[in-house]
């Protein structure tokens, strides 16, 4: 897949923990972990909305398109 998830970078930039994000959004820490590693097939707009609200960012700060990316490395 050519979509990269930059959630780790935004959490670090905002000095927030994934546990805090999970509580705020209302999803499990395991699901946050799956998002952070890019191992999800999709995300609900309502979840993305809450993440952006918590991190005070735009969806484009979290998601990035790269063509021909080899994610196996």
Backbone bond lengths (Angstrom), bond angles and torsions (degrees), N, CA, C in turn:
res aa  C-N    CA-C-N  psi(-1)  N-CA   C-N-CA  omega(-1)  CA-C   N-CA-C  phi
1 X - - - 1.450 - - 1.520 108.57 -
2 X 1.283 116.11 147.52 1.457 121.48 -175.56 1.525 113.80 -100.34
3 X 1.314 117.27 8.51 1.461 120.81 178.26 1.526 108.51 -99.48
4 X 1.315 115.84 122.86 1.461 121.37 177.73 1.524 109.12 -103.21
5 X 1.319 116.22 140.89 1.466 122.16 179.72 1.521 108.04 -105.52
6 X 1.329 115.68 121.59 1.463 121.90 -177.80 1.525 111.99 -104.31
7 X 1.314 116.50 35.38 1.461 120.90 -177.27 1.518 111.81 -65.14
8 X 1.318 118.17 -40.40 1.471 121.16 178.41 1.519 111.45 -57.71
9 X 1.320 115.82 -45.04 1.466 120.18 -179.05 1.525 111.29 -63.12
10 X 1.332 117.04 -41.23 1.469 120.02 179.97 1.518 111.34 -69.33
11 X 1.330 117.58 -38.41 1.467 119.86 176.53 1.536 110.06 -61.38
12 X 1.319 116.67 -44.41 1.465 120.50 179.84 1.525 110.78 -65.95
13 X 1.313 117.05 -42.10 1.464 121.56 -179.17 1.524 111.32 -61.94
14 X 1.319 115.55 -37.85 1.479 120.60 -179.05 1.536 112.46 -90.63
15 X 1.340 115.88 -1.82 1.472 121.85 -179.32 1.526 111.33 56.09
16 X 1.330 114.07 47.69 1.463 121.61 178.83 1.513 109.05 -117.97
17 X 1.321 115.92 157.03 1.461 122.00 178.85 1.519 109.94 -104.46
18 X 1.316 114.37 151.35 1.458 118.95 -179.78 1.527 111.61 -63.51
19 X 1.316 117.39 -29.95 1.466 120.79 177.51 1.531 110.46 -62.98
20 X 1.326 116.53 -43.13 1.468 120.68 178.27 1.531 110.17 -62.97
21 X 1.320 115.74 -42.09 1.460 120.66 179.64 1.526 110.80 -63.15
22 X 1.316 116.70 -45.10 1.464 121.12 179.85 1.527 111.22 -59.08
23 X 1.326 116.25 -44.29 1.461 120.24 178.83 1.525 111.34 -63.46
24 X 1.326 116.99 -43.47 1.460 121.49 -178.06 1.532 111.25 -65.39
25 X 1.328 115.67 -44.10 1.462 120.67 -176.87 1.524 111.33 -76.01
26 X 1.336 116.31 -30.91 1.458 120.20 -179.22 1.508 112.87 89.87
27 X 1.334 116.49 30.27 1.460 121.25 175.28 1.529 108.17 -125.71
28 X 1.310 116.25 167.89 1.461 120.17 -176.18 1.529 111.04 -75.18
29 X 1.319 115.57 157.29 1.458 120.94 175.04 1.526 110.62 -62.30
30 X 1.319 116.71 -31.60 1.457 120.88 177.89 1.528 110.29 -63.10
31 X 1.325 117.37 -41.51 1.464 120.14 177.79 1.522 111.64 -67.42
32 X 1.324 117.46 -35.60 1.465 120.67 174.75 1.520 109.28 -63.01
33 X 1.322 116.53 -41.86 1.461 121.12 178.38 1.526 110.97 -60.91
34 X 1.314 116.86 -42.59 1.466 120.90 177.91 1.527 110.68 -62.76
35 X 1.318 116.80 -39.70 1.463 120.52 176.49 1.526 111.08 -64.34
36 X 1.320 115.81 -44.78 1.468 120.79 -177.92 1.520 112.01 -60.39
37 X 1.315 116.81 -35.68 1.460 120.67 -177.94 1.523 112.25 -90.35
38 X 1.325 117.30 -3.40 1.456 120.82 179.28 1.510 113.73 75.91
39 X 1.308 117.84 18.78 1.464 122.07 -177.64 1.519 112.36 -94.97
40 X 1.299 116.42 40.98 1.460 121.48 176.58 1.522 108.47 -122.87
41 X 1.303 115.56 153.98 1.468 120.13 178.97 1.516 111.22 -94.73
42 X 1.307 116.69 -17.56 1.455 120.12 -178.49 1.514 110.60 -168.13
43 X 1.311 114.55 170.05 1.460 120.99 177.62 1.526 107.56 -145.12
44 X 1.297 115.87 138.62 1.467 120.36 178.18 1.525 108.76 -72.25
45 X 1.323 114.87 144.01 1.458 118.53 177.58 1.524 111.37 -60.77
46 X 1.318 117.65 -34.02 1.472 120.04 179.31 1.525 110.69 -65.13
47 X 1.335 117.09 -36.36 1.470 121.06 176.97 1.519 110.01 -69.58
48 X 1.315 117.24 -44.98 1.456 121.62 177.98 1.527 110.60 -60.40
49 X 1.318 116.42 -39.94 1.461 122.40 178.00 1.528 110.89 -59.33
50 X 1.327 116.90 -47.33 1.472 121.00 -179.34 1.535 111.32 -66.37
51 X 1.324 116.84 -38.58 1.467 120.36 178.73 1.528 109.34 -63.38
52 X 1.320 116.69 -46.22 1.467 120.74 179.34 1.523 111.32 -63.71
53 X 1.309 116.64 -38.40 1.466 120.98 177.66 1.524 110.22 -62.89
54 X 1.318 117.05 -46.60 1.466 122.32 -178.61 1.529 111.55 -64.24
55 X 1.337 116.24 -42.54 1.466 120.58 -176.26 1.526 113.21 -91.61
56 X 1.332 116.18 -1.28 1.461 121.75 -179.21 1.528 110.22 50.63
57 X 1.340 114.32 58.64 1.458 120.21 -177.86 1.521 110.13 -142.61
58 X 1.307 115.97 177.92 1.455 123.51 177.10 1.529 109.05 -102.47
59 X 1.339 117.98 155.08 1.469 119.41 177.48 1.535 112.70 -54.13
60 X 1.313 117.42 -34.78 1.458 121.62 178.39 1.511 113.88 -65.72
61 X 1.337 117.15 -18.99 1.462 120.87 175.01 1.523 110.62 -74.78
62 X 1.321 116.41 -23.35 1.462 122.01 -176.56 1.519 113.66 -99.17
63 X 1.321 116.28 -32.33 1.457 121.27 -175.13 1.525 110.08 -117.42
64 X 1.317 115.19 137.32 1.462 120.54 -177.87 1.525 109.01 -137.11
65 X 1.315 115.99 136.70 1.460 121.30 177.81 1.526 109.30 -98.03
66 X 1.318 116.08 128.45 1.462 122.09 175.00 1.513 107.20 -132.62
67 X 1.308 116.99 124.72 1.465 119.24 178.05 1.517 110.40 -81.99
68 X 1.318 114.75 145.98 1.473 122.21 177.03 1.527 113.30 56.17
69 X 1.311 117.22 42.54 1.463 121.24 178.21 1.517 109.02 -89.39
70 X 1.321 116.81 133.37 1.459 121.84 174.87 1.514 107.79 -95.79
71 X 1.328 117.32 102.73 1.460 121.19 -176.33 1.515 113.13 -85.80
72 X 1.314 118.59 3.22 1.462 120.51 -178.72 1.522 111.73 -82.19
73 X 1.314 117.66 -9.15 1.468 120.78 -178.33 1.507 111.58 -82.61
